[in-house]
Amino acid sequence: MHSKADMRILIAVSGSNDGSSDPVAAAASIPWPEGTEFRVLTVVEGVHPPVAQLLEGARDVSDVQHTADNIAANTVASAVAQLQSRGLNADGASPEGDPKSMIADHAKEWGADLIVVGSCDKSRLETFFVGSVSRSVVERASCSVLVARAGLPRN
């Protein structure tokens, strides 16, 4: 268990270049108290056979899942290195599951004081049918959530 003086910040990253904001940069830009711990989390969604069959050159589900797991691990490693290069105490994790529930669940299990997530520019229709991970995290989290927005003008 961490001491009450130390903060724990969970940063959820997607690893996709879909117009999402950068929650790692957002979290790193805040002057946190000394001793703050950071965990970068990417949740790898399980690949189902129909999805694997749509991908060209994929031999089976395990190949596609292995590729997804490697991309997630690289995304986490890169984000952790970015935080550590700024002198911050950071580690990472990339479990498999549904990001809409796993981010909030992991934050609770780890004892996070804050979750930092990015928002992506989805149309209202996409959000209606697919849902928003950031919205789901806000609804499910047992701690505060900072949603980093992409492309907002700075004053």
N, C-alpha and C positions, 0 to 999 in steps of 0.2 A: 504494500500500500504506500502511496506517496504521501509526503508530509503536506499539511494544509497550506503551508507557505508556497509550495511549488504549484504551478499551474500545469495542466495537461491540455494540449491543443491537438485535436484530431483534424487532419486536413485530408478531405476526400477528393481524389483526382480521378478523372475518367480516362485520360490518356488518348482521347480522340481530338482531332483537329476539326471540330464541328462548330466553330464559332463560340465555344465556351470561354468563359473567363478563366484566369489563372489563379486558383485559390492559394497556390504555394507563394506566388509573388505577393498576393494580398496579405497573407499571414506574415511573411518575412518583412513586410514594410512597416509593421507595427512594433513599437518599442516595448517588448514584453519584459517583465521582471526577470532578473537573473534566476536561474534554476528552472525556468519554464521548459517542459518537455514537449516535444512534437512527435506525432506519429502520422506518417503519410499512409493512407489507405486507398487501395484500388480494389474494388470488388469485381472478380472475374465471373461473368455470367456463364452458366453451363451451356455447352453447345449441344443442340439436339440434332438427331440424324437428318431431318428435313433441311435444316440450315446448312449442314455440312455438304449435302448433295448439291446445293445451289452454288457452292464455291468451286471455281474452276481449278482443276488439278488436285483437289482434296481426295485422298485415298479413303479415309474413314474419319469418324468422329474424333477418335483419339488424336489424330494428326492436327485437326483444326483446334481442338482443346489445348493441345500442347503449344501451338503457336500463340493462342490467346493468353495462356499462362505466362509464356516468355515475354510477350509484349507488356503485360501487367507488371511483371517483375522488373523489366527495364524501366518502365515509367516510374515505379516506386523508387528504384535505385537512383535515377536521375534527380528526382525531387528531393530525396534525402540528401544527396550530394550538394544540391543547391542550398539547402538549409544549413548543412554543416559548413559550407564554404563561408557562410556569414557568421560562423561561430556559435550556431544554435545546436542544442542537443536534440538529435532527431534519429528515429528509426522508422521502419516501414513494415507493411504487411500487405499481402494480396490474396485473401481467401476467395473461395468460389461461393457464389450464391446470388441472391437478388439484391442489388444495391439499394433499392428502396427500403428494405428492412434491415439489411446487414450493417449499413453505416451507423444507424442509430443504436442497434444492438451492440456493435463493437465498441462504440463510444461509452455505452453504459458499463459494459464488462471491464473496459480499460480504466474507467473512472475519469473520463474526459470532463473538463470544465467548460469547453467550448468546441463546437464543430465548425470548421470552415469548409464551405462547399462553393462550387462555381455555379453559375447559371448559364444556360445556353439559349441561343436565339431560335426557339422553335415557334412555328406558327401556332395559332390557337387550336387549329384542327389537330396538329401533331400532339400537342399537349393533352387535348381531350382524349385521343385514342391511345397514345403511348404513356402519357403521364409525365410528370416532372420529378426527377430524382430529388432536386433541391426542395421542392414543395413537400414531398413525402418525408424527407429528413426533418424538416421544420415541424411537421405534424407529429412525428413519432419520437423525436429526441427528448431525452430527460434532462438535457442541459441547454444552454443558449446556443444559437446557430447564427453564424455570420455568412450571409450569401454574398459572394463577391460578384459584382456585375461586370460584364465585358463592355468595352467601348463607350463608357460614360465620359463625357467631357470633363476635364479638370478645370477648376477655377484658378 
